[in-house]
Structures are given as structure tokens and as C-alpha cells.
Amino acid sequence: PSELLEMCELSLEKMGAVFEDSNVYMLHMMYQAMGVCLYVQDWEGALRYGQKIIRPYSKHYPSYSLNVASMWLKLGRLYVALENRPAGLKALKRAIAIMEVAHGKDHPYISEIKKELEDH
């Protein structure tokens, strides 16, 4: 995992000389790096990548995209894990708002996330 993260970071550095952070190739590499950080339980690193990803995702994808909802969900959980409860709850609520439109308000997954909100 550490070699993979190093490769992602090197790729981001080299691509960053050519592309903006909002470029789809940059976003894809940041998403991969975030995944590696999650795998090795580097919550701070994962959060840093997620924070860079969310705004461009919100522009590239439609308003009610599950890709955006999924990123808000990950960010919410990371914020909560890192003891930033207000930011976590806000992010989780944003994920729910998108998912309620995409899945419907009665979807079991939404109920699960709402329960998670109540527990925090």
C-alpha cells in the first residue's frame, strides 16, 4: 500500500504540472490515493484527498449523482472519526439529501445513515 500511495502521489505531482486539480485524470488519481489511505487507515490523508475531490465532483456530476453522495458519505464518516462532529453531520446530511432523490426517502440505506446520524 505504501508503494501504491507513493505512485499515486508521484503521478499527481507530474500530472499537476499539466492539469488543474479538477481535471478528471487528477480526480481519478486522487480517488485512488484516497482509497489507499482508507485501506491503511490514514484517516487524515483520506480526508485531505476527499476534500480536494468533492467540489470538482459536484461540478462534473449531475446534482443528484450517487458518486457525489458517496463522497459526501465518506467525508462525513471521516470527519466524525476525526472528531469533527459538526462537519461530519453536515456532510452526512448532504449525502442523505442526494440519496433521498436518487433512491427514494424510504430506501433502507438512507434509514441506516439516518440512524448513524442519531448515534453521533
Secondary structure, DSSP 4 states (H G I P E B T S, - for coil): -HHHHHHHHHHHHHHHTTS-TTSHHHHHHHHHHHHHHHHTT-HHHHHHHHHHHHHHHHHHS-TT-HHHHHHHHHHHHHHHHTT-HHHHHHHHHHHHHHHHHHH-TT-HHHHHHHHHHHH-
